[in-house]
Amino acid sequence: MRLVFRAGLMAATILSPAAAFAQAAPADDKAANAPQDIIVTARKTSEKLQDVPVAITAFTADDIKAAKIERLSDIAKLTPGLNFTPLFGAQNQLPIIRGAAQTFGQLNVGVFLDGIYLSGKAGVDLELNDLERVEVVKGPQSALYGRNTFAGAINYVTKRPTADLTANAEFTGGTNGLVKGVASISGPLSDTLRFRVGGFFRQFDGFYTSSIDGGKVDFAQNYGGIGTLEWKPDEAFTATLRFSYSKENNGQPPSSIVRTNAAPGIPAGGSATQPRNLLYIGEVPAIPRNGVTVNTRSSPGLPGGSYGDREESIRGSADLEYDFGPVTLTSITAYAKRNAEYTFDGDNTICDRTGGCPSFGFPFAPAIPIGSSAFSLSSNKGYYRDISQEIRLASSGKQVIDWLVGFYYYDNINVGVDRGFSPTTTAGPTAYSAFNPNYSYPLVRLTTKSYSGFGSASWHATDKFTISGEVRYESESQSFAQCPTYYANPSATPPAGVVGCGATPSPIVTSAANPFTGAVTVFPSPAGTAAATAFTATNQTFSFVTPRAILSYKVDPDALVYASYARGAKTGGFNTGLNVFANQRAYQPETTNNYEVGLKSRLFDRQLLFNVAGYYTDWNNQQAVCQNPVSAGGSSTNRSYTCNVAAATIYGIEVETAYRFNDVFSVVGNYAWTHARYDRFVDDSLAQNLTLAGLPPINFNGKSLPYVPEHKFLISPRIDVPTTGDIKLQARADIVYQSKTFVRADNLQNFGDKATVDFRVTATNGAWRLQFFVDNAFDDASPVAGVRFFDTTNYFVSAPLVQGAQRRQFGVSLGYNF
């Protein structure tokens, strides 16, 4: 069997350029250049990456530095089966694993920092500094991780304190005003106590400027730090305390509306501003560097003082571990708090600060009079708090049956308010007045409490064959409360008794813990609509069991084959908008059944890494985006909400390969083919629109899921240039290609193919490190995200609002290890 297996592997790799060179290198040289094993903790225990029967892409600390990995988008470029969509700012980051894409609701991918869950779409794209490792685990991890690891998990592992005193610092400068500094120091405080402290700052002027006022759009001013204490009084017990703080001030995402180009025959519904074209169909064009249609300048009454995203995060954790010999007990306690405010141009037109636009050529209509709700800005303010506790008891890993059992508790509070403003002439030409109440949002409080028990066992039936099983039972309760609120100029004084909905029987935000005190002004709504203190509340509970079974066979020390089945589950939630009907308020969980086969191997004296995985996913009760053409109050609106109306099938293949020809030249490559299609999806909103128009509904069966490329590959050649003395010189290129992706489920708009090339030249000399880099060397400008943007005066009109790409950037980094 072994000979047949080896022959099959050689046939599978014979077309690779690596195989052609494998015959030439001497065996001794190959052994000397053999790569080191990477240790991962994806299954909550330390294992060699190549021995884990799960598809994992891992990056070591050296990989992170060499590739200049700084954000989640950098990880996605280098990982097969992982895509990342920065969906209009830091508030809506969207990692996608194996085609399981969503735009509304909670993430399908769980993101963890040192094993601790990071909640929400806004908290997952961290500044990645002082990391020991990044692990991308593909396929459902619901059994061991829970918390919406529906499609996979990403775990950031920070560096631990060191036994010896060490320190390092690095400074980076680049085009477009990039300035960044990173530093850390680590060492012993006593024989039993060690510490590590690190910090960073980053300033960036942005790639894009506004075509309206010439201001910078996508700028960044961020800083933060992390501290770790590790106490080890004896060989059995270890206590690790971590604390981190970060503050970000980012500009708006570089976005523009694409003019409509198609008239499919849908009637105007009596709109006085009916344009010639109603939709955009085809490939979305790139946004010029000076062509972003958003306002950037501050004005009186502007929430937060300026446009952009402002966040402040605090995280703390205590990791306690005691080794009893046969078993190890682990406890992880974590706390996190985040305050965020995001203010953005809500209409992408020039009519914002002037207070007077009697006629303007909107992308949809030839002219819209001043006073239309199209001219606005929006501001979202949120407070998020997480508390979690995990307790695990695991065997030593040296037995015929290895096992693990655990308990997990999670408590989340999310308080948010969305505010809409329009320019006014009554309060001055540059001040803002209350937004139309039909388009205001409520003050909302969401709470989540989750309890789960989990376990795993692996029976090593022989020294080659292992049967593994995992299971998790999770029960989650959610409560939702809202108070309709309407806002005027924040400097005004509200009537007594309505701030924060404090007059309700069960306050959404108590006065003692109101994160909006002094920043939010709440007014009763206009006559004839609900009062400001009108209060609604509801709750729901979900429970599910998520198992996984794995069969693995170790052909020899360098080859593993495996097959697995896993069930994934993602919790439901609430739609928080005012203009949803009662039966649309809650949405239900979604589930997947997943099947996978894989191979992990090293060939030619371990010089060639060749891993391949094939998977099939049956996705049921899928959470999708629906649209209300008519509100619960009877008015015309375009409120998006999450609904369970779809089902999909996803299958694909992922390949990872790396070959070191000799001590000078090596190549890393990977490829992902993803076939992600809807089996059932009738867009409820579009169906209502077409029914009003007297036309039949449209079925999206067979359409591709949004933001998922069918093909994606990476080729990364690397040269270690021979030098004299202690100097080491490496040059590398990361060439990434992905095929077109679609903006929405209707597949009418697409982003086209995208190809980027990054260059790195790094020189090290003992303690010094110098790196020259070029990102996106050929300046691919293909848009990276888009949503359906509606003309609020006519809900038949729809065009893509798209976000520009990260453009070409040159820079240099200089670092020193003390």
C-alpha positions, 0 to 999 in steps of 0.5 A: 500500500505504501508504494502505491500511495507514494506513486500516487503522490508523485503522479499528483505532483509531477506537473509541479516545477518543484518535482523537476528540480527534486532530482538534482539536489543532493540528499545531504543538502536536502536534509540540512534544509528540511523545514521545522515542524510547526506546533499548533493548538487548533484542537486545544492541545499542542500538536504538530501541524502536519499531524492534525487531521484538519485543514489548517494554514499557520503562520509563524512569527518569522512568516509574519515578519517576512511577509509583513503580515499586519492585518487580517487582509494580509492573512487572507491573501496568503491563505487558500480558502480564506477571503476577506471583505472590508465591508465599508469600514471597521464596523463591518469586517467580513472574513469568509472561509470556504465560500460561507459568505454572509453580509448581515447577521453575525460572522460565520468565522470565529476570531480568537485572541489567545483562545478568547472569542472576539465578538462582532464584525468590528473587533476582528481586524486587529493591528497584528503586532508581537504575535507568535503564530496565526492559525486559520482552521477551515471547516466547522469548528463548532464542536470545540470552539462554539461561538459561531465558528460555523465555517472555521476559526482564526486564532491569533497567538501572542508571544509569551514572556521570555526567560532572558531579557530581550527587547526589539523595536521597529520603525516603518515609513512609506508613501501616502504618509505611512509612519509606524512604530512597534516595540516590545521588551520581555524578561524575568522579574524573579525566578518565578515571574516573567513579563512582556510589554509591547506597544505600537502606533500607526499613522497613514494619510490614505490612498484616496481623496474626496472629489467633493471637498478634496479631503483625505478619506481613508486615513488612520491614526491608531495606537495601543499596547499589550502586557503579559505577566507569567507566574510559574512557582513550580513545574506544575502550575502556570498563571498568565495574565494579559491586558491590552488597550487600543485606540483607533481613529480611522477615516471613512472607507473610500466609496462611490456610487456607480451610475446605473446603466440598465432599464429592465422595465420595472415601472417607477411606481409613480415616483416624480424623479423616475430616472432612465436607468434603474440598475447597474449590470456588469463589472464594477469600475475602479474608483480613481484616487481622487474620485471618492464621492464622500464629504470629509470636513467637520461641521457644527453638530457633526457627531463625534466632531468629524467623519470616520470610525473611532474605537477604544478597546480594553481586554484582559484575561487570566489563564491558569493551568495546573498539570496533575501528571495524567491530566491537565486542568485549564481555566481561561477567564476573559473580559473585554469592553469596546466603545465605537462611533462611526460617522459617515456620509450617508448619501455620497453626494455634494449636498451635505454641508452647504444647506442648499442644493436646489437641483443636483444630478444624483446618480439615479435621477436627473434632479432631486429637490433640496429636502429629499431624504437622500441628503444625509449623514449617519452616525452609529454609536455602540458599547460592547462588553464581553465576559467569558469563562472556559474550564477544560480538563485534558489527558496528558496525550500519552495514552491509548485514548486521549480525551478532553472535556470542558465547560464554556460560559459567555455573556455579551451586552451590546448597546447601540444607537444609529443617528441620522442627520440632514443639512438645514437652513434654519439652524445655519448653512453648516449645521444639521437638523433631525433626520426624517423619523421614518428613517431613524433607528432605535436605541437598542440593547442586545444581551446574549448568554451562552452555556455549553459543554464540550468534549473530545476523544481520540482512540489510537487503535494502532500506531497508524490508525486513529478514530476521533470524535468531538461533540458540543451542546450549546444553549444560548438565550438572547434578549432584545429591547429597543426604544424609538428615538429621534434626534436633533442637534446634539447641543440641544436640551432634551425634555426631561425623563426620556434620555436613554429611555430611562422612563421605561419599566426595564431601562435599556441603559441605566443612568449609572451606566449610560455610555451615551450620557452627554453625547446623545440627545433623545427627543419624543417622536413627532405627533402621530407616531410612537412616543420616545419612551415606547418600549419593546422587548422580547427574548429567544433561546436556541440550543443545538448539538454539533458533533464531529467525527474523524478517521485518520491514517498515518501512512508513514511519519511524513504522510497522513490521510483523513476523512471527517464529518462535522455539523456546523451551527450558527445562532440566530438573532434579532433585527433591530430596525424600527421598520420591520414587521413583527414576524421579521424581528427574529431570525433563526439559526442556520446549520451545515453538514460538512464532509471532508477528505484530506492528505498532509505529506512531505516528500523528497526528504521532506523538502516538498510540502504537499497538502490537499483537502476536498470538502462538501457543505450542505447549508440549510436555513441560511441567513440572507439579506432581505429588503422591506419595500414597505415598512411596518408603519405603511411608509415606503422604505428600504430597510434591510434585515436578516431572514432565513430564506435560502439554502446553498451547496458548497464544495471545493478543493484546496492545495498547499505546497512548498518546495526548497530546491536548495539553500538559495531558492524556494517556492511556496504556492497554494490554490483554492477552487470554490463552487458556492451556489444557492439551491433555494433563494427567492429574494423576499424584498425583490418579490414584493417589489415585483409584485407591486409592479405586476411582475413575477418574482425572481428565483436565485437558484444556481446563482453564486454566493456574494464575495466568493471567487471560484478560483484563487491562487498564490505563487511566492518565489523566494531567494536567499542571496549568498553573502559574506559575513553575517549578512543574510539577504532574502528577496520574495514576491507574493503573487495573488490572483482571484477570479471575479466575485459578485456584489449580491445574490442576483449576480448582476454586478461583479468586481472582475478578476483581481491580481496583486503582486507584493515584493519584499527584500530583507537584509539581516545582520545579527541584531539589525533588520532592514526590509524594503517593500512594495505592496500591490506593485502594479496598482490593481484598483479593482474594488474590494466591496460593494452593497446595493445602494437605494434611492430613498425616493424610489425603492425600485432604483438600485446601484452598487455603492463600492469601496476602493482597493488598497493601492500601490505603496512603497516603504522601508522598515528598520528594526533592532533586537537588543 
